[in-house]
Protein backbone atom coordinates (compact mmCIF):
# COMPACT_ATOMS: atom_id res chain seq x y z
CA UNK A 1 0.00 0.00 0.00
CA UNK A 2 1.36 3.39 -0.98
CA UNK A 3 1.78 5.93 1.81
CA UNK A 4 -0.50 8.93 1.31
CA UNK A 5 1.55 11.99 0.51
CA UNK A 6 -1.10 14.55 1.49
CA UNK A 7 0.42 15.42 4.89
CA UNK A 8 3.56 16.32 2.98
CA UNK A 9 1.85 18.11 0.10
CA UNK A 10 3.07 21.74 -0.07
CA UNK A 11 -0.49 23.08 0.12
CA UNK A 12 -1.05 21.25 3.41
CA UNK A 13 2.38 21.94 4.92
CA UNK A 14 2.17 25.66 4.22
CA UNK A 15 -1.50 25.77 5.18
CA UNK A 16 -2.45 27.26 1.84
CA UNK A 17 -6.21 27.82 1.45
CA UNK A 18 -7.74 25.29 -0.90
CA UNK A 19 -10.97 25.01 -2.84
CA UNK A 20 -13.13 21.92 -2.92
CA UNK A 21 -12.24 21.35 -6.58
CA UNK A 22 -8.50 21.51 -5.84
CA UNK A 23 -8.76 19.32 -2.74
CA UNK A 24 -9.89 16.13 -4.48
CA UNK A 25 -6.69 15.62 -6.50
CA UNK A 26 -4.49 16.61 -3.56
CA UNK A 27 -6.11 14.09 -1.23
CA UNK A 28 -6.73 11.56 -3.99
CA UNK A 29 -10.37 10.97 -3.25
CA UNK A 30 -13.68 11.58 -4.95
CA UNK A 31 -15.43 14.94 -4.72
CA UNK A 32 -18.28 13.56 -2.53
CA UNK A 33 -15.72 12.26 -0.03
CA UNK A 34 -13.97 15.63 0.02
CA UNK A 35 -17.31 17.34 0.66
CA UNK A 36 -18.11 15.00 3.55
CA UNK A 37 -14.69 15.42 5.14
CA UNK A 38 -14.72 19.20 4.79
CA UNK A 39 -18.19 19.34 6.38
CA UNK A 40 -17.01 17.31 9.37
CA UNK A 41 -13.87 19.44 9.74
CA UNK A 42 -15.91 22.64 9.41
CA UNK A 43 -18.52 21.45 11.95
CA UNK A 44 -15.66 20.64 14.34
CA UNK A 45 -14.22 24.13 13.84
CA UNK A 46 -10.96 22.81 12.42
CA UNK A 47 -11.37 24.55 9.06
CA UNK A 48 -12.87 27.89 8.13
CA UNK A 49 -14.88 28.36 4.95
CA UNK A 50 -14.97 31.55 2.90
CA UNK A 51 -17.13 32.21 -0.15
CA UNK A 52 -15.23 33.64 -3.11
CA UNK A 53 -17.70 34.08 -5.95
CA UNK A 54 -19.23 30.67 -6.50
CA UNK A 55 -16.34 28.82 -4.89
CA UNK A 56 -15.78 27.91 -1.27
CA UNK A 57 -12.25 28.27 0.03
CA UNK A 58 -11.16 26.26 3.06
CA UNK A 59 -8.26 26.92 5.37
CA UNK A 60 -7.12 25.39 8.63
CA UNK A 61 -8.19 27.20 11.77
CA UNK A 62 -4.83 27.42 13.58
CA UNK A 63 -6.35 28.05 17.02
CA UNK A 64 -8.62 25.01 16.81
CA UNK A 65 -5.87 22.82 15.36
CA UNK A 66 -3.53 23.86 18.21
CA UNK A 67 -6.25 23.05 20.76
CA UNK A 68 -6.76 19.63 19.15
CA UNK A 69 -3.02 19.04 19.22
CA UNK A 70 -2.91 19.91 22.93
CA UNK A 71 -5.75 17.47 23.63
CA UNK A 72 -4.05 14.70 21.65
CA UNK A 73 -0.73 15.35 23.41
CA UNK A 74 -2.47 15.13 26.80
CA UNK A 75 -4.29 11.97 25.77
CA UNK A 76 -1.10 10.24 24.61
CA UNK A 77 0.93 11.44 27.59
CA UNK A 78 -1.66 9.89 29.94
CA UNK A 79 -2.01 6.72 27.88
CA UNK A 80 1.74 6.13 27.61
CA UNK A 81 2.29 6.96 31.28
CA UNK A 82 -0.39 4.43 32.22
CA UNK A 83 1.20 1.85 29.94
CA UNK A 84 4.61 2.49 31.50
CA UNK A 85 3.16 2.17 35.02
CA UNK A 86 1.48 -1.12 34.11
CA UNK A 87 4.65 -2.48 32.49
CA UNK A 88 6.78 -1.54 35.50
CA UNK A 89 4.21 -3.00 37.88
CA UNK A 90 4.02 -6.28 35.93
CA UNK A 91 7.78 -6.51 35.31
CA UNK A 92 9.72 -4.68 38.01
CA UNK A 93 13.35 -3.85 37.32
CA UNK A 94 15.83 -6.41 38.60
CA UNK A 95 18.14 -5.27 41.43
CA UNK A 96 21.13 -3.40 40.05
CA UNK A 97 19.40 -2.39 36.85
CA UNK A 98 19.24 1.31 36.27
CA UNK A 99 15.99 2.84 35.21
CA UNK A 100 16.10 5.37 32.41
CA UNK A 101 16.08 8.90 33.67
CA UNK A 102 13.75 11.39 32.06
N, C-alpha and C positions, 0 to 999 in steps of 0.2 A: 504494500500500500504506500502510495506516495504521500509524503508529509505535506500538509497544506502550507502554502507559502504566504497566505494572507497576513499573518502577524508580522511578517517581514516586508510586506509590500510597502513601497515608499509612501503611498497615500495614507496607510494606517500608521506607520511609524511617525510620520510628521504631523499626523492628525489633520490632514487636509480634508476640508468639507467634500462630501461626495453626494452625487445625485443617485436616485434609485436606479436609473438606467446604467450608470457607470459602476454601480456596486455589484451587479450580477456577474460580470466578467472577472472582477477583482476577486470575489469570493467563490467563483466557480459554482454557482448554483442558479437555479431557475428564478425568474422574476417573482413568481408567487412566494417562493421561499424567502427571498430578500424582503418582500413586503411584510411577511409574517414576522421575521426577525426584527426588522426596523420598528414595527409596531410594539413588540414586546420591549425592546430597548427604550423606545420613547415613553411607553407607559411606566417603565421603571425609573425614568428620569436620567438614563445614562446617555442618551443622545438628544440633541435639540434639533427641531425641524424649522426651517425657514422657507417660506414661499418666495420663489423668484420667477415671476411670470407664471407659466403653467407647470414649472418644475418644483419639486421639493428638494431642498438641500439639507443634508444631515451632517452633523458634526458631533464629536464626543463632547459631553459636558464634563469638563475637567474636575469640577468640585465633586460631582456625584461619583465619577470614576475613582477619585482619591478616597472618598468615603468607603466605596466598595472594597478597594484595596486594603484599607485599614481593617475592615471587618474580616476579610479573608486572612490577613496576617494574624489577627487575634485568634481566629478559628484554628489555623494551623499551628500556631504557637501552643495553644491549649491542647490540641489533639496530640502533637508530638511530645509535649511534656508528659501527658498522661500515658502515652505509649512507653516513654523512657522510664517512668515510675513503675509501670507494670513489668517491664523487662528486668529492671533492677530488683524488684521484689521477687520475681520468679527465679532469677538467676543472679544471686548476690555475687559481688566480686570476691575472688579467692583472697585469703590473707597474703599481703605482700604485693598485690596488684595495685597499680596506681590508677585512679579514676582520672578521666580526662578533665582538665580544668577548663572552665568556660571563660 
